[in-house]
Amino acid sequence: MKIENLTNAEMQAIIQTLVNMIDIGIHVVNKDGKTIIYNKKMADIEEMDPNNVHGKNILELFKFNNETESTLISALRGNATKKSKQTYFTHNGQEITTINDTCPLYDSTQQICGAIEVAKDITNLERIIRDNILKKGDTKFTFDHIIGKSIKIAEVIEASKRATRTSSSILIVGETGTGKELFAQSIHNGSKRSSYPFISQNCAALPESLIEGILFGTKKGAFTGSIERPGLFEQAEGGTLLLDEINSLDPTLQAKLLRALQEKTIRRVGDTKDKKIDVRVIATINEDPIDAIANGHLRKDLFYRLSVVSLFIPPLRERKDDTQILAQSFLKKFNYLFDMNVKSISKHVLALFEAYDWPGNVRELEHIIEGAMNLMEPEEVIIDVPHLPISFKQKATEFVDLAVYDENQFYEKDKEESKELLTLEDYMTNREKEYLEKILKEHDYNISQTAKTLQISRQSLQYRLRKFKLK
């Protein structure tokens, strides 16, 4: 059938089908501003029922500060726009932000007969940017950014929120990649100091010869080439100073830091006068503080001074209940950054995540999701095992083979001696339960000894016993 032989109704049906297949918002109005085309994507963006939009003037449906802010109204006056950001409100008060390409439509007499708009939704991205701009300095994280529902992480969040009420020093203990700075920024932003600076310094990133001057400042003429320069303590006045990897500081500098904390004064390098400071210090350490003291990495007196409030961030292997929700959050993040539309993560991948030991913690999980999305084809919408980085698959396979899963095929005999193909998730669940039963029996069901052998906490073990209904 030739296109010229199609009826108007058939042509309209084809056009409507085409515009609904496009993954970008399309809105077309006639010369009176009434909607004649409104595709499915546009309806999703604005959460509007197309039946309530067709035939109505856009100014009846949406609220703008003034008419000129409507790019469609502007197009009806002959003004085309390219990549124009527009913020407006639906009839139910929902705020929408889009990037629009809009242009007028002309009839055969070159008179404007309508306008068409192609819109890309950036509502969530705009909200994230706006929220970050409202934060002073480089602090962008709040407690709302801490993702997890496990008991362990919930306890740390609650303790951190209580710590926002005072100005006491805080020591945050956690392995690399557990999110220590996220907690530090959240505490700062939740405290009365949130309107003052948040200064962060990794103590392992600077040579010992420079870090004293960076921390406490320098006096002009103190040494060749020295200038009058405030240190991090002075720059953070009234706010918070985060000292990351405090165990990397030279013991002599640790003694000077201890004095600054006790006396609430600092002295610039080369100066003879002390300067009063009002700064809250949050320090982080990536090893057990007791081990750090025993190995000479951390002064005992500094530890006692810093650990007025101590927060222990659990590694991801001890809060595996949060693995799925963390993975989904990173999926959303990289969908925005990469302009992708990946919908979900397969059960097989989630089962591998559950089995894996996560030596790199939450940061490693984030990098794996990012790497997987880089390997996906444009039409793929589910992260599956082939998309995972090769290095992760090798490590995960080694972990599964060594720890629990000594069979080469995912099969289990049923009562009739037949073989039934199991999902990877079901297989791993069965093997984990069997392994827990085995270790429990070896230790006469002693919870502490079993947890020690499995290298997990008692709380994590007790959760698994309840999960598998083991006594």
C-alpha positions, 0 to 999 in steps of 0.5 A: 500500500502506497502512503498516498493511498492511506486515509487520514485516520490511518496516517494519524494511527501511524504517526501516533505509533511512531511518536509513542515509540520514541524515548523522548518527550514530544508535544505538539499544539495547534495555533490556539495552543491546544494539544494535538500530539502528546506522546507516551514519553511526555506523559511519563515525564509529566505524569499526566493522562494523555486523555486529559491533555489532548484538546486542551490549551497548555496554559490550562494544564501547566503553570509558568511564571509568565507566558514567555517562559513557555517555549511552546507559546514562544514558538507560536509567536515565531521563536524557535529555541534550541536546548532551552532549559524550562522549569514549570509545574503541572496542574497538581503542583509537580515541578518539572525541568526539561531541556527543549528543542521547540520550533513553530510549524507553518502551513502552505501559506507560510502562516504559523499553524502550530508548534512542536516541542521535543523534551528531555527530562532532567528533573532529578538531575536538576534537583541533585545539582540544586541541592549540592549548590546549597551546600557550602564548599565541597560538602555534598553528602547528607544522611539521605545519601547513605544507602542501606537497611541492614541493622549494622549500618542503621546503628552507625547512622543513628550514632552519627546523627546523635554526634551532630549535636555536639562539637566533640572530636570523632574517630571514624574507623573503617576499611578502604571504600566503606564510605568514611568521608560520606559519614563525615560530610553527613555529620558536618551538614547535620550540625550547627557548623554546616554553614561554615567550611568543611575542609578535607585532607588525606594525610597520606597524600602529602610529604612529611616536610610539607604537611605541618605547614599545610595543617598549621600554616606558615610565617613569612621568613620561617624558611627559604621561600616561605610565605604568610599562609593560613593552614587548614585549621584556620581555613576551617574556622567555625567548621569541620576539619576532616583528617583522612588516614590519620595513622599516616601522620608522623608521630611528631606531627601527631603530638602537635595535633594532640596539643592543638586539640587539647589547647584549641590553639595552633601555631604557624610554622616559624611563628612565636604566637599561638592562635585560637581556633574553633574547629571540629576535627573528624579523623578517619583510620583504615585499620583497627585502632588497637593494631595501629597503636601496637604497630606505632602508627597511632599515638595512644594519647591521640587516639583517646583524644580523637575517639570521644565519639567512635564510629565503626563503619561495617565492611560490605561483607558484613552487611550483604543485605545492602548489596542489592539496594546499593547496586540499584542506586549505582545503576540509577547514578550511572544511568544519569551520567551515561544517559543510559536506560538500564532497567535492572540487574539479573538474579545471577549477578545479584547472586554473585554479589551475595557470594562475593567477599567485597575486599574493596567494599562499597567503592568496589561495587560502584566500580563494578556497576560502572564497568558493567554498564560500559560493556553493555550494548545500547539495546540491552537493559539488564546487567547480566554476568557477561557484562561484568568486568573480567577481573571481578568474575575471576575473583568471584569464581575463586571465592565461590570455589574456595569457600563453599561451592565445590561442584562444577555444575548447578544441579541437584538431585531430586527424590526421583534421582532426576537432575533439575537445573537450578538458578545460580541464586538457588544453588548458592543459597542451598550451598550456603545453608549446607556450609553453615550447618557443617561449621556449626556442627564442627563447633558444637553449635557455638555461635562465637567460634562459628562466627570466628571461623567464618570471619563474620560477626555474631550478628551477621551469623545470627541473621543467617541462622534466622534466614535459614531457620537453623538452630 
